[in-house]
Amino acid sequence: NRPGAGPYRALAGEEVRTALAALPGWEEARTPEGVPALRRTFRFARYLDGAAFVRAVADLAERENHHPEILLGFKQAAVSWWTHKTRGISDRDAALAASTQTLHDRSVSGGCAES
């Protein structure tokens, strides 16, 4: 299989910029290995609100069988999506970043998070 084959389509250049335009607050970043990723840090009113959000993202990742890097800190959580198979950002990462955003927005409307 070549990179990007199957359910993952690699995004590059203008496609990444288009994806980011639809994902307010997200940025293109690099993993420690230098692989492009979509990343956002979410802020929360309380530490446990961040932990609950991390659990919700972990549940999403398990359902989709596609797992981000998640870093939980004091009143914040950073989420990075990238695809190992394509060694970069795929259409699947953009879709899951949008789903992650929805999880956060729901927690905001429930009074658990800060924008």
Contacts in CASP RR format, 6 or more apart in sequence:
PFRMAT RR
TARGET T0000
AUTHOR 0000-0000-0000
METHOD contacts of the structure
MODEL  1
NRPGAGPYRALAGEEVRTALAALPGWEEARTPEGVPALRRTFRFARYLDG
AAFVRAVADLAERENHHPEILLGFKQAAVSWWTHKTRGISDRDAALAAST
QTLHDRSVSGGCAES
1 85 0 8 1.000
3 10 0 8 1.000
3 85 0 8 1.000
3 86 0 8 1.000
3 87 0 8 1.000
4 10 0 8 1.000
4 83 0 8 1.000
4 85 0 8 1.000
4 86 0 8 1.000
4 90 0 8 1.000
7 92 0 8 1.000
8 83 0 8 1.000
8 85 0 8 1.000
8 86 0 8 1.000
8 90 0 8 1.000
8 91 0 8 1.000
8 92 0 8 1.000
9 86 0 8 1.000
9 90 0 8 1.000
9 91 0 8 1.000
9 92 0 8 1.000
10 83 0 8 1.000
10 86 0 8 1.000
10 88 0 8 1.000
10 89 0 8 1.000
10 90 0 8 1.000
11 19 0 8 1.000
11 88 0 8 1.000
11 89 0 8 1.000
11 90 0 8 1.000
11 91 0 8 1.000
11 93 0 8 1.000
11 94 0 8 1.000
12 89 0 8 1.000
16 28 0 8 1.000
16 36 0 8 1.000
16 89 0 8 1.000
19 38 0 8 1.000
19 89 0 8 1.000
19 94 0 8 1.000
19 97 0 8 1.000
20 26 0 8 1.000
20 27 0 8 1.000
20 28 0 8 1.000
20 38 0 8 1.000
22 94 0 8 1.000
22 98 0 8 1.000
23 38 0 8 1.000
23 40 0 8 1.000
23 94 0 8 1.000
23 97 0 8 1.000
23 98 0 8 1.000
23 101 0 8 1.000
24 101 0 8 1.000
25 40 0 8 1.000
26 38 0 8 1.000
26 39 0 8 1.000
26 40 0 8 1.000
26 97 0 8 1.000
26 101 0 8 1.000
27 38 0 8 1.000
27 39 0 8 1.000
27 40 0 8 1.000
28 36 0 8 1.000
28 37 0 8 1.000
28 38 0 8 1.000
28 39 0 8 1.000
28 89 0 8 1.000
29 36 0 8 1.000
29 37 0 8 1.000
29 38 0 8 1.000
29 39 0 8 1.000
29 80 0 8 1.000
30 36 0 8 1.000
30 37 0 8 1.000
31 37 0 8 1.000
31 69 0 8 1.000
31 80 0 8 1.000
31 82 0 8 1.000
35 82 0 8 1.000
35 87 0 8 1.000
35 88 0 8 1.000
36 82 0 8 1.000
36 88 0 8 1.000
36 89 0 8 1.000
37 69 0 8 1.000
37 80 0 8 1.000
37 81 0 8 1.000
37 82 0 8 1.000
37 88 0 8 1.000
37 89 0 8 1.000
37 93 0 8 1.000
38 80 0 8 1.000
38 81 0 8 1.000
38 82 0 8 1.000
38 89 0 8 1.000
38 93 0 8 1.000
38 94 0 8 1.000
38 97 0 8 1.000
39 78 0 8 1.000
39 79 0 8 1.000
39 80 0 8 1.000
39 81 0 8 1.000
40 78 0 8 1.000
40 79 0 8 1.000
40 97 0 8 1.000
40 100 0 8 1.000
40 101 0 8 1.000
41 76 0 8 1.000
41 77 0 8 1.000
41 78 0 8 1.000
42 50 0 8 1.000
42 53 0 8 1.000
42 76 0 8 1.000
42 77 0 8 1.000
42 78 0 8 1.000
42 79 0 8 1.000
42 104 0 8 1.000
42 113 0 8 1.000
43 75 0 8 1.000
43 76 0 8 1.000
43 113 0 8 1.000
43 114 0 8 1.000
43 115 0 8 1.000
44 50 0 8 1.000
44 53 0 8 1.000
44 75 0 8 1.000
44 76 0 8 1.000
44 77 0 8 1.000
44 107 0 8 1.000
44 112 0 8 1.000
44 113 0 8 1.000
44 114 0 8 1.000
45 75 0 8 1.000
45 111 0 8 1.000
45 112 0 8 1.000
45 113 0 8 1.000
45 114 0 8 1.000
46 75 0 8 1.000
46 112 0 8 1.000
47 73 0 8 1.000
47 74 0 8 1.000
47 75 0 8 1.000
49 75 0 8 1.000
49 107 0 8 1.000
49 112 0 8 1.000
49 113 0 8 1.000
50 72 0 8 1.000
50 73 0 8 1.000
50 75 0 8 1.000
50 76 0 8 1.000
50 77 0 8 1.000
50 112 0 8 1.000
50 113 0 8 1.000
51 72 0 8 1.000
52 107 0 8 1.000
52 112 0 8 1.000
53 77 0 8 1.000
53 103 0 8 1.000
53 104 0 8 1.000
53 107 0 8 1.000
53 112 0 8 1.000
53 113 0 8 1.000
54 70 0 8 1.000
54 72 0 8 1.000
54 77 0 8 1.000
56 103 0 8 1.000
56 107 0 8 1.000
57 68 0 8 1.000
57 70 0 8 1.000
57 77 0 8 1.000
57 79 0 8 1.000
57 100 0 8 1.000
57 103 0 8 1.000
58 70 0 8 1.000
60 96 0 8 1.000
60 99 0 8 1.000
60 100 0 8 1.000
60 103 0 8 1.000
61 67 0 8 1.000
61 68 0 8 1.000
61 96 0 8 1.000
64 92 0 8 1.000
64 96 0 8 1.000
66 81 0 8 1.000
66 83 0 8 1.000
66 92 0 8 1.000
66 93 0 8 1.000
66 96 0 8 1.000
68 79 0 8 1.000
68 80 0 8 1.000
68 81 0 8 1.000
68 82 0 8 1.000
68 96 0 8 1.000
68 100 0 8 1.000
69 78 0 8 1.000
69 79 0 8 1.000
69 80 0 8 1.000
70 77 0 8 1.000
70 78 0 8 1.000
70 79 0 8 1.000
70 80 0 8 1.000
71 77 0 8 1.000
71 78 0 8 1.000
75 114 0 8 1.000
79 97 0 8 1.000
79 100 0 8 1.000
81 89 0 8 1.000
81 93 0 8 1.000
81 94 0 8 1.000
81 96 0 8 1.000
81 97 0 8 1.000
81 100 0 8 1.000
82 88 0 8 1.000
82 89 0 8 1.000
82 90 0 8 1.000
82 93 0 8 1.000
83 89 0 8 1.000
83 90 0 8 1.000
83 92 0 8 1.000
83 93 0 8 1.000
104 113 0 8 1.000
107 113 0 8 1.000
108 114 0 8 1.000
108 115 0 8 1.000
END
